[in-house]
Amino acid sequence: MIDPEFTSRLHSEYNIEFKNHNLLETALTHSSYANEHQELNIDDYERLEFLGDAVLELTISEFLFKSFPDIAEGNLTRLRSAIVCTASFSRFSREVGIDKYIQLGKGEEKQGARNRDSLLEDVFEAFNGALYLDQGQAKVVEFLEKVVFPKIEAGEFSDKSDNKTLLQEKLQKDGSVDIEYRVISETGHEHEKKFSIGLVVNGKMIAQSEGNSKKSAEESAAKIALNKLNLN
């Protein structure tokens, strides 16, 4: 059951009132909570996260495309990557107050999952996926106009770079190069995994790194490769 305080805040601050409250509840439900309360027959956020990730990337891409007509494709890609990342999405989650209302199992709560950036990123994506299903992309845009777009216009992300995109641009400036990020290993519990990623260029592994998510491990591997190859 979603705390009425949160639905009231969504309505008063963001003009959001879910028609299907089950979507909102699912977006805020961690698998540990669903497993501990099987009698409630509720789903966790993971499928909505998948959808929300795509919705956010498309919506933010469209905003950048229309708002910055003079910025080249490579710079637009780096700008988008600085926005669509764990640090940014977890920050937005906290600003909206989503972190306070995630439904967690007792074990995850004790381990501090509520403050875990990777979890807050996932739930922010799930929330937007739920909002998209409930009221369409226009409502997602309206929400982002309050939470994300003003920060972009204020230049908060302009100095950030995306190591993966930068590496790709540097390696492919003279022609096509095969770049692959391979998962070498996954360790830890389901929602506390460590990923080891190998960066393979034209069949040769040139860097390896670890992270709490595939995205962060890939970004770290790309940064190592840039330094190793003196490309930054």
N, C-alpha and C positions, 0 to 999 in steps of 0.2 A: 504494500500500500504506500503510495507516494505521499509524502508529508504535504498537507494543504498549504503550509507556509511557502513551499517552493512553487506550487502552482499559482499562488497569489502573487509571488514575486515575478514570475514569468509574465503574468497578465499585466501587472502594474508598470514594470520596467521595460518590458520588451513586446508588449501587446500580443502575447502568445497565449492562446487557450486551446489546448489539444481537444479535438473532437473525439479521438480514440485514446482514452487514457491508458489503455493497455500498451500502446506503442511507447508512451513516455516511461511507463514502469519497466518495460523490457529494456529500453535504452539505458536505464540506471541500475540494472540488475547484473551483478557479477555472477559467474558460474558457481562460485563457492556458495553464494546465498541460495541460488536455485537448487543446488544439490542438497543443502541442509533443510530446505523447505519443499521437498518434492510433493507434499500433500497440496501445495498451492498450484501446482502444475503451471509454473511460469517459465518463460524462456530467458536466456541471458542475452547480453547485448551484442554478441559477436557477429551475427549476420547483419544487424543494423550498422555495425562499425564498417563492415565491408562496403555497404551501400553509401554510407556517409562519407567515407574516404573519397569515393568517386564524385559524389555531389559537391563536396567542398573544393576539390581540385578543379572541376569544371567551372564552378561559380566564381572562384577566385581568379582563375585564368581569364574568364570573360571580363571581369572587372579590370584586371590589369591591361588587357588588350584594348579596351575602350578608353581607359583613363590615361594611358601613357603611349600615345600613338607614335612618339618619336624615339622610343626605346627599342633597341635591336632585340632580336629573338633570344640570343644568348643571355643578355642581361635580364630580360623578362623571365627566363627560366630560372636564373639564379635568385631573382627577387621572389618568385613564387615558392621556390624551395626553402627560402628563409622564413616564409609565412607558414607553409604547409609542413611543419616539422613538430617534433615532440615538445621542444621548449616553448614554442608559440602556442600550440593547442592546449597544453597543460596550463599555461598562463591564462588563456581565455576561459578554460574550465573553472579556474579559481575565481576569476572576475565575475562570472555569471553566478557562481555559488554552487555549481554542479557537484563539486567535491564533497560538500556537506551532506548530499542526499543520495549518494551511491549506496545501494544495498549490497553489503558485503557479508560473507560468512565470518564466524567468530575467529577462526584461525587467521584469515587474511586481515581482519581488523587489528588483531594483536600484533601482526607483523608490519603494521604501518602502511598497508596497501593504499589507504585513502590519500596518502601524501606522495605516492609514487607517480612520477611524471608520465611514464609510459601508460599507466592505467588511465590517468586523466586525459591523455591524448585520445585513447581508444574510446572513452565515454563521450568526449566532445564530438567525435566523429559519429558515434552511434546516435547521439541526441539530434544531430543534423540529419541523419538518415531517417530517424523517426519523424522529424518535422517535415521532411520532404514527402514522405508517404502520407502524412496526415493532411498537409495543406499545399504541397507543391513547391516548386523551386522559387517562385516569387516570394513565398514566406521565408524561405532560407535567406534569400537576398535581403529582405527587410531586417531579419535578425542580424546578419553580418554587417549591415549598414550601421548598426548600433555598436557592435562588438569589435569588428575587425577592420572594416574599410577606413574609418577615421584614422586609425593607427598607420595604415599604409600611406594615406595622404599626408600624414605628419612626418613621413620619412623614417619611421622607426626601424624599418627593415632594409634601408637602402645600402647600408655599409656591410651587410652580412653576405657571405658567399657560400656557394654550394660546391663542396670539393668534388663530388661525383661529376657534376656538370662541367666544372673547370677542367678536370682531368680528361674528360671525353673531348672537350674542345681542343686541348693541347695535343692529345695523341692523334686526333683525326684531322688536324689542320692540313696535312699533306696527302690525305687519302683515308680510305676506310680501314679501320682497325677493329678487330674483334675483342670486345671487352665483356667479361663475364664475372659476376659475383657469386661464388659457390659457397653453400653452407657446408662447412667442414664438420661441425658438431653442434648439438644442442644439449645443454645440461641444465639441471635444476628442475624444480616443480613446474607444473603447467603454466602458472602465471608469475613465475620468478625465474624464467629461463635466461641462460647466458648463451649467446650465439657467437660461434667462431666462424668468421667469413674470410674466404680466400679470394683475392683479386687476381684474375687470370687475364692476361693480355696476349692475344695471338697464341693461345695454348700454353703459355708460360706463367706460372704463379709469381707475381712480383711483390705482393704484400699480403699481410694477414693481420686481422685484428678481432677483438671481441667487443660485445656490447649487450645491453639489456634488451635490445630489439634488433631485428635485421637491418632496419634503416640506420640506426646509430653505428652498428658494426661496419656496414658498407661505407658510410661517410668517413669513419675513422680509417678504414683501409685505403680509401681514396686519398686522404690527407697524407698518410704514410708514403704512398706511391708518389705523390707530388713532390714531397721532400726528397725521397730516394732518387728520383729521376731529375731533380733540380728544375722542376717545371713551374714552381710557384713564384 
